[in-house]
Structures are given as structure tokens and as C-alpha cells.
């Protein structure tokens, strides 16, 4: 079993930056893919970025060039560096780690982008 805890988030103005971090604990040797999803009010949860154990990444089109996902395998952490944030990035951001095909989710952290 794996527990996931996020940190970071907050409120910024358009064009600002934030960094989200996520730490996994427990049976971390089984972790494969790590990633971030987000959910805006009234909308479905959507994939933001994922990173495999080997370091391969994938991003949703709207964040390419602005967000960077990275991970530290020995520490079982994953981070999301977000730059040039826009109001449409406002959402609750959830970290997840996949173990043997099962997704373990964090509690979510709020990111608000407004003037």
C-alpha cells in the first residue's frame, strides 16, 4: 500500500509560477507511473502530466512548454513546476502514483490564478 501527500499550491497572478510537490510512502518499490491531474469547479478531472519510472513524460497540450514534471525515484517524490500560469489553470491538483495497475491518490491542493 502507498500513501500520497501533496504540498505546494496557493494563489498567484496570471503569468506567475508555482511548484507542487508530492511524496509517496509505504511500499514505494512498486511505484511505476507518477503524475498530476486537476479538477476545476464543474468540470471533470483531467490529466495534466505523467512521468514513468524511466523518466518519459507526457503533458496535456494546454500546459506544454509551461509545466515541467520531474521525479526522484529513490525519494519517491514527484514535482510539478508550473510557469506562466493562467486563470484557466485554476483547479484542485491531485497527485497520483500507480502501483501494479492501481492508482493511489493524494488529497489534492488548490491552485488559484487570478488578478
C-alpha positions in Angstrom: 0.0 0.0 0.0 1.2 3.5 -0.8 0.2 6.8 0.8 0.5 10.0 -1.2 0.8 13.6 0.2 0.9 16.8 -1.8 2.3 20.1 -0.9 2.6 23.5 -2.6 -0.2 25.3 -4.4 -1.7 28.6 -3.5 -2.8 31.8 -5.3 -0.9 33.7 -7.9 -1.5 36.3 -10.5 -1.5 35.4 -14.2 2.0 34.9 -15.5 3.2 33.7 -12.1 4.7 30.4 -11.1 4.1 27.7 -8.5 5.7 24.4 -7.7 3.7 21.4 -6.5 5.4 18.5 -4.7 4.2 15.0 -3.8 5.7 12.4 -1.6 4.8 8.8 -1.6 5.4 6.5 1.4 4.8 2.8 2.1 5.5 0.1 -0.5 7.3 2.6 -2.8 9.3 -0.1 -4.6 6.2 -0.9 -6.6 5.6 2.6 -8.0 5.5 2.8 -11.8 3.9 5.9 -13.2 3.6 9.1 -11.2 1.5 12.1 -12.3 -0.7 15.0 -11.7 -4.4 15.5 -12.6 -6.6 18.5 -11.9 -10.2 19.3 -11.5 -11.8 22.7 -12.0 -15.2 23.5 -10.5 -18.0 21.9 -12.5 -15.5 20.1 -14.8 -14.2 16.6 -15.0 -10.8 15.6 -13.6 -8.2 15.8 -16.4 -4.7 14.6 -16.9 -2.0 17.3 -16.6 1.3 15.5 -16.7 2.7 12.0 -16.2 6.2 10.6 -15.8 7.3 7.0 -16.0 9.9 5.3 -13.8 12.3 5.7 -16.7 11.7 9.4 -17.0 9.4 9.5 -20.0 6.9 12.4 -19.8 3.6 13.3 -21.3 1.6 16.5 -20.9 -1.8 17.8 -21.9 -1.5 20.2 -24.8 -2.6 23.3 -22.9 0.3 23.1 -20.4 3.1 22.0 -22.8 6.0 24.5 -22.6 4.7 25.9 -19.3 4.7 23.0 -16.9 7.5 20.5 -16.1 7.1 17.3 -14.3 10.0 15.6 -12.6 10.6 12.8 -10.1 13.1 11.4 -7.7 12.8 7.6 -7.7 14.9 6.9 -4.6 12.9 9.5 -2.6 9.6 8.5 -4.2 8.7 12.1 -4.9 7.2 13.8 -8.0 7.1 17.6 -8.6 5.2 19.8 -11.0 6.8 23.2 -11.8 4.2 25.5 -13.3 5.1 28.7 -15.1 3.1 31.4 -16.9 0.0 30.3 -15.0 -3.3 31.4 -16.5 -6.8 31.7 -14.9 -7.8 28.5 -16.8 -5.2 26.6 -14.7 -7.2 27.3 -11.6 -8.2 23.9 -10.2 -7.6 21.4 -7.4 -4.4 19.5 -8.4 -4.1 15.8 -7.4 -1.0 13.8 -7.4 -1.2 10.0 -8.1 1.2 7.1 -8.2 0.5 3.9 -9.9 1.4 0.6 -8.3 0.7 -2.7 -10.1 -2.1 -1.0 -12.1 -3.7 0.7 -9.1 -3.7 4.4 -8.7 -3.1 5.9 -5.3 -4.3 9.5 -5.0 -3.4 12.4 -2.8 -5.9 14.7 -1.1 -5.5 17.5 -3.6 -4.1 21.0 -3.4 -5.7 24.2 -4.6 -4.2 26.4 -7.3 -5.9 29.7 -8.0 -4.8 32.1 -10.7 -6.5 35.5 -10.7 -5.8 39.2 -10.9 
